[in-house]
């Protein structure tokens, strides 16, 4: 399984199938991902994630976003170690916004 996707690859995937998005951004920057047409978005600040793993389903694949994508790389590995299927979006919400604007 691919461990990451670019914003462009994610947008193409989300345009044709339902995706589960895990937005790990700080609460004050939740604003872009809820507009993805075929997505279920769970907004869960990174700082709260360790105490809220019970809210995630190990049978689903989650597409991880952070603001710039760096913290998602670390958290993706942690979630994989916990038994979750995750794919991080390189560049995070910043790259996704930039892709949508182009």
Secondary structure in CASP SS format (residue, H / E / C, confidence):
PFRMAT SS
TARGET T0000
AUTHOR 0000-0000-0000
METHOD secondary structure of the structure
MODEL  1
X C 1.00
X C 1.00
X C 1.00
X E 1.00
X E 1.00
X C 1.00
X H 1.00
X H 1.00
X H 1.00
X H 1.00
X H 1.00
X H 1.00
X H 1.00
X H 1.00
X H 1.00
X H 1.00
X C 1.00
X C 1.00
X E 1.00
X E 1.00
X E 1.00
X E 1.00
X E 1.00
X C 1.00
X C 1.00
X C 1.00
X H 1.00
X H 1.00
X H 1.00
X C 1.00
X C 1.00
X C 1.00
X H 1.00
X H 1.00
X H 1.00
X C 1.00
X C 1.00
X C 1.00
X E 1.00
X E 1.00
X E 1.00
X E 1.00
X E 1.00
X C 1.00
X C 1.00
X H 1.00
X H 1.00
X H 1.00
X H 1.00
X C 1.00
X C 1.00
X C 1.00
X H 1.00
X H 1.00
X H 1.00
X C 1.00
X C 1.00
X C 1.00
X C 1.00
X C 1.00
X E 1.00
X E 1.00
X E 1.00
X E 1.00
X E 1.00
X C 1.00
X C 1.00
X C 1.00
X C 1.00
X H 1.00
X H 1.00
X H 1.00
X H 1.00
X H 1.00
X H 1.00
X H 1.00
X H 1.00
X H 1.00
X H 1.00
X H 1.00
X H 1.00
X C 1.00
X C 1.00
X C 1.00
X E 1.00
X E 1.00
X E 1.00
X E 1.00
X E 1.00
X C 1.00
X C 1.00
X H 1.00
X H 1.00
X H 1.00
X H 1.00
X H 1.00
X H 1.00
X H 1.00
X H 1.00
X H 1.00
X H 1.00
X C 1.00
END
